[in-house]
Protein backbone atom coordinates (compact mmCIF):
# COMPACT_ATOMS: atom_id res chain seq x y z
CA UNK A 1 0.00 0.00 0.00
CA UNK A 2 1.46 3.33 -1.12
CA UNK A 3 -1.38 5.86 -0.92
CA UNK A 4 -3.98 6.40 1.81
CA UNK A 5 -6.92 8.81 2.11
CA UNK A 6 -8.36 9.53 5.54
CA UNK A 7 -11.93 10.79 5.47
CA UNK A 8 -12.90 12.74 8.56
CA UNK A 9 -12.45 12.45 12.31
CA UNK A 10 -9.72 13.08 14.87
CA UNK A 11 -6.52 11.13 15.28
CA UNK A 12 -5.81 9.56 18.69
CA UNK A 13 -2.09 8.91 18.24
CA UNK A 14 0.41 6.62 16.48
CA UNK A 15 -1.94 5.96 13.53
CA UNK A 16 0.81 5.89 10.89
CA UNK A 17 3.80 5.42 13.15
CA UNK A 18 6.69 3.59 11.44
CA UNK A 19 4.79 3.27 8.14
CA UNK A 20 7.97 3.51 6.11
CA UNK A 21 6.50 2.20 2.86
CA UNK A 22 3.77 4.80 2.41
CA UNK A 23 4.27 7.55 -0.16
CA UNK A 24 1.23 9.80 0.26
CA UNK A 25 -1.47 10.37 2.89
CA UNK A 26 -4.33 12.68 2.00
CA UNK A 27 -6.43 14.08 4.83
CA UNK A 28 -10.04 15.02 4.13
CA UNK A 29 -12.27 16.36 6.88
CA UNK A 30 -9.75 15.58 9.62
CA UNK A 31 -9.92 18.03 12.53
CA UNK A 32 -7.10 17.03 14.88
CA UNK A 33 -3.74 15.25 14.69
CA UNK A 34 -2.48 13.59 17.86
CA UNK A 35 0.76 12.50 19.51
CA UNK A 36 3.13 10.76 17.07
CA UNK A 37 0.43 10.26 14.46
CA UNK A 38 3.13 10.26 11.76
CA UNK A 39 6.18 9.26 13.80
CA UNK A 40 8.90 7.94 11.46
CA UNK A 41 6.41 7.81 8.61
CA UNK A 42 7.76 8.13 5.07
CA UNK A 43 4.64 9.57 3.42
CA UNK A 44 4.06 13.12 2.30
CA UNK A 45 0.96 14.28 4.16
CA UNK A 46 -1.56 16.54 2.44
CA UNK A 47 -3.39 18.43 5.16
CA UNK A 48 -6.98 19.53 4.67
CA UNK A 49 -8.50 22.94 5.31
CA UNK A 50 -10.58 22.44 8.44
CA UNK A 51 -7.74 20.84 10.37
CA UNK A 52 -7.56 22.64 13.72
CA UNK A 53 -4.71 21.22 15.79
CA UNK A 54 -1.39 19.51 15.20
CA UNK A 55 -0.55 17.68 18.41
CA UNK A 56 2.69 17.14 20.31
CA UNK A 57 5.26 15.06 18.38
CA UNK A 58 2.75 14.58 15.54
CA UNK A 59 5.46 14.48 12.85
CA UNK A 60 8.39 13.54 15.07
CA UNK A 61 11.13 11.94 12.99
CA UNK A 62 8.90 11.99 9.92
CA UNK A 63 10.52 11.30 6.56
CA UNK A 64 8.11 13.62 4.77
CA UNK A 65 10.02 15.59 2.15
CA UNK A 66 9.63 18.84 0.22
CA UNK A 67 7.54 21.89 1.06
CA UNK A 68 4.81 21.80 3.71
CA UNK A 69 1.88 24.20 3.85
CA UNK A 70 -0.02 24.23 7.13
CA UNK A 71 -3.66 25.19 6.47
CA UNK A 72 -5.09 28.50 7.63
CA UNK A 73 -7.65 26.61 9.72
CA UNK A 74 -4.95 25.33 12.12
CA UNK A 75 -4.86 27.26 15.40
CA UNK A 76 -2.40 25.21 17.43
CA UNK A 77 0.91 23.45 16.74
CA UNK A 78 2.05 21.31 19.66
CA UNK A 79 5.37 20.81 21.37
CA UNK A 80 7.98 18.96 19.29
CA UNK A 81 5.40 18.73 16.48
CA UNK A 82 7.95 18.51 13.65
CA UNK A 83 11.12 17.76 15.59
CA UNK A 84 13.66 15.81 13.53
CA UNK A 85 11.56 16.00 10.36
CA UNK A 86 14.81 16.38 8.50
CA UNK A 87 13.64 16.25 4.87
CA UNK A 88 11.09 19.09 4.86
CA UNK A 89 12.64 21.94 2.89
CA UNK A 90 10.21 24.74 3.79
CA UNK A 91 7.22 25.49 6.00
CA UNK A 92 4.37 27.91 5.49
CA UNK A 93 2.50 28.40 8.76
CA UNK A 94 -1.18 29.22 8.32
CA UNK A 95 -2.67 32.59 9.14
CA UNK A 96 -4.60 31.56 12.26
CA UNK A 97 -1.99 29.72 14.32
CA UNK A 98 -2.13 31.15 17.85
CA UNK A 99 -0.10 28.61 19.85
CA UNK A 100 3.30 27.31 18.82
CA UNK A 101 4.84 24.75 21.16
CA UNK A 102 8.45 24.54 22.27
CA UNK A 103 10.82 22.79 19.88
CA UNK A 104 8.04 22.70 17.28
CA UNK A 105 10.50 22.91 14.37
CA UNK A 106 13.66 21.84 16.15
CA UNK A 107 16.21 19.89 14.09
CA UNK A 108 14.36 20.38 10.80
CA UNK A 109 17.78 20.40 9.22
CA UNK A 110 16.75 20.82 5.56
CA UNK A 111 14.28 23.67 6.05
CA UNK A 112 15.64 26.78 4.34
CA UNK A 113 12.57 28.92 5.08
CA UNK A 114 9.78 29.08 7.65
CA UNK A 115 7.13 31.63 6.74
CA UNK A 116 4.32 32.91 8.95
CA UNK A 117 1.20 34.10 7.15
CA UNK A 118 -0.52 35.51 10.25
CA UNK A 119 0.20 37.55 13.37
CA UNK A 120 -1.71 35.74 16.11
CA UNK A 121 1.30 34.10 17.78
CA UNK A 122 2.39 36.02 20.88
CA UNK A 123 5.34 33.96 22.09
CA UNK A 124 8.20 32.01 20.53
CA UNK A 125 8.87 29.16 22.92
CA UNK A 126 12.27 27.80 23.88
CA UNK A 127 14.17 25.84 21.22
CA UNK A 128 11.42 26.38 18.65
CA UNK A 129 13.89 26.57 15.75
CA UNK A 130 17.15 25.32 17.23
CA UNK A 131 19.33 23.09 15.05
CA UNK A 132 17.56 24.24 11.88
CA UNK A 133 20.88 24.05 10.10
CA UNK A 134 19.75 25.23 6.66
CA UNK A 135 17.45 28.05 7.79
CA UNK A 136 18.60 31.18 5.99
CA UNK A 137 16.08 33.83 7.01
CA UNK A 138 13.25 34.34 9.47
CA UNK A 139 10.66 37.06 9.91
CA UNK A 140 9.21 36.85 13.41
CA UNK A 141 5.65 38.12 12.91
CA UNK A 142 4.15 41.23 14.44
CA UNK A 143 2.21 40.27 17.55
CA UNK A 144 5.04 38.29 19.12
CA UNK A 145 5.95 39.85 22.47
CA UNK A 146 8.46 37.35 23.86
CA UNK A 147 11.18 35.06 22.52
CA UNK A 148 12.48 32.37 24.86
CA UNK A 149 15.87 30.75 25.33
CA UNK A 150 17.73 28.88 22.58
CA UNK A 151 14.96 29.65 20.11
CA UNK A 152 17.45 30.06 17.25
CA UNK A 153 20.43 28.24 18.75
CA UNK A 154 22.57 26.27 16.28
CA UNK A 155 20.95 27.90 13.23
CA UNK A 156 24.32 28.19 11.56
CA UNK A 157 23.04 29.41 8.17
CA UNK A 158 20.72 32.08 9.56
CA UNK A 159 21.86 35.32 7.93
CA UNK A 160 18.67 37.40 8.01
CA UNK A 161 16.48 38.02 11.07
CA UNK A 162 13.57 40.46 11.39
CA UNK A 163 11.99 41.11 14.77
CA UNK A 164 8.60 42.74 15.35
CA UNK A 165 7.83 46.09 16.94
CA UNK A 166 5.56 44.28 19.42
CA UNK A 167 8.50 42.56 21.11
CA UNK A 168 8.86 43.37 24.82
CA UNK A 169 11.08 40.56 26.13
CA UNK A 170 14.34 38.94 25.12
CA UNK A 171 14.98 37.97 28.71
CA UNK A 172 16.38 34.51 28.05
CA UNK A 173 19.75 32.94 27.40
CA UNK A 174 21.28 32.15 24.01
CA UNK A 175 18.32 33.02 21.83
CA UNK A 176 20.90 33.44 19.07
CA UNK A 177 24.00 31.32 19.45
CA UNK A 178 26.39 29.11 17.45
CA UNK A 179 26.10 31.29 14.38
CA UNK A 180 28.98 32.90 12.48
CA UNK A 181 26.99 34.44 9.60
CA UNK A 182 24.50 36.68 11.38
CA UNK A 183 25.87 40.23 11.37
CA UNK A 184 22.72 42.32 11.96
CA UNK A 185 19.11 42.06 13.06
CA UNK A 186 16.33 44.10 11.49
CA UNK A 187 13.95 45.48 14.12
CA UNK A 188 10.60 46.93 13.06
CA UNK A 189 10.64 49.69 15.67
CA UNK A 190 12.63 52.72 16.78
CA UNK A 191 15.88 52.78 18.72
CA UNK A 192 14.00 53.92 21.82
CA UNK A 193 11.62 50.98 21.49
CA UNK A 194 14.55 48.58 21.11
CA UNK A 195 16.22 49.95 24.22
CA UNK A 196 12.99 49.49 26.16
CA UNK A 197 12.85 45.75 25.43
CA UNK A 198 13.67 43.69 28.51
CA UNK A 199 16.81 41.69 27.73
CA UNK A 200 19.03 39.27 29.55
CA UNK A 201 22.75 39.97 29.38
CA UNK A 202 23.27 36.82 27.30
CA UNK A 203 20.26 36.91 24.99
CA UNK A 204 22.85 36.30 22.32
CA UNK A 205 26.32 34.89 22.87
CA UNK A 206 29.10 37.25 21.84
CA UNK A 207 31.50 34.30 21.68
CA UNK A 208 29.19 31.95 19.79
CA UNK A 209 27.48 34.58 17.65
CA UNK A 210 30.58 36.75 17.21
CA UNK A 211 29.60 38.79 14.15
CA UNK A 212 26.28 40.14 15.38
CA UNK A 213 27.11 43.81 15.80
CA UNK A 214 24.14 45.86 14.64
CA UNK A 215 20.41 46.27 15.19
CA UNK A 216 18.81 48.07 12.26
CA UNK A 217 15.91 50.11 13.69
CA UNK A 218 13.44 52.20 11.73
CA UNK A 219 15.25 55.41 12.75
CA UNK A 220 18.85 54.24 12.59
CA UNK A 221 21.25 51.63 13.88
CA UNK A 222 21.66 50.44 17.42
CA UNK A 223 23.91 47.95 19.20
Buried (B, 14 or more C-beta within 10 A) or exposed (E): EEEBEBEEEEBEBBBBBEBEEBEBBBBEEBBBBBBBBBBBBBBBBEBBEBBBBBBBBBBBBBBBBEEBBBBBBBBBBBBBBBBBBBBBBBBBBBBBBEBBBBBBBBBBBBBBBBEBBBBBBBBBBBBBBBBBBBBBBBBBBBBBBBBBBBBBBBBBBBBBBBBBBBBEBBBBBBBBBBBEBBBBBBBBBBBEBBEEBEBBEBBBBEEBBEEBEEBBBEEEEBE
